[in-house]
Amino acid sequence: MEQVRKLDHLWTAGDRVTFAHPDAGYEPDRLAVWKRFRLGQLLTVESIEVLAWRTEVGFVEAPGERFNSVLFEPVDDSVLKFTEEEARNPG
């Protein structure tokens, strides 16, 4: 059921997501993501393509590569802004 929920969310270029579901998708999907990203890594959507049985997403951080969207979770903008501000002003 989780996979269906993710497919219903159509991300657009510029949206931020995180690598959050390392056990989702098929083994080749998981291996491809682990080769490029760390669990929890923040990524910027470059493109998205909804196919018949999966949705593939491309990221600014991995030009020319596409990954199964079920491995990622959208990041709430308010959380993202708070986190980036904390990074600039850690005290």
DAZI-V530082 format. One record per residue. N is the residue number from 1. OMEGA is omega as a letter, one per 40 degrees, with the letter a starting at -180 (NA if undefined). Layout:
n/omega
N/OMEGA
N/OMEGA
This chain:
n/omega
1/i
2/a
3/i
4/i
5/a
6/a
7/i
8/a
9/i
10/i
11/i
12/i
13/a
14/i
15/i
16/i
17/i
18/i
19/a
20/a
21/a
22/a
23/a
24/i
25/i
26/a
27/i
28/i
29/a
30/a
31/i
32/a
33/a
34/i
35/a
36/a
37/i
38/i
39/a
40/a
41/i
42/a
43/i
44/a
45/i
46/a
47/i
48/i
49/i
50/i
51/a
52/a
53/i
54/i
55/i
56/a
57/i
58/a
59/i
60/a
61/a
62/a
63/i
64/i
65/i
66/a
67/i
68/a
69/a
70/i
71/a
72/a
73/i
74/i
75/i
76/a
77/a
78/i
79/a
80/a
81/i
82/a
83/i
84/i
85/i
86/a
87/i
88/a
89/a
90/a
91/NA
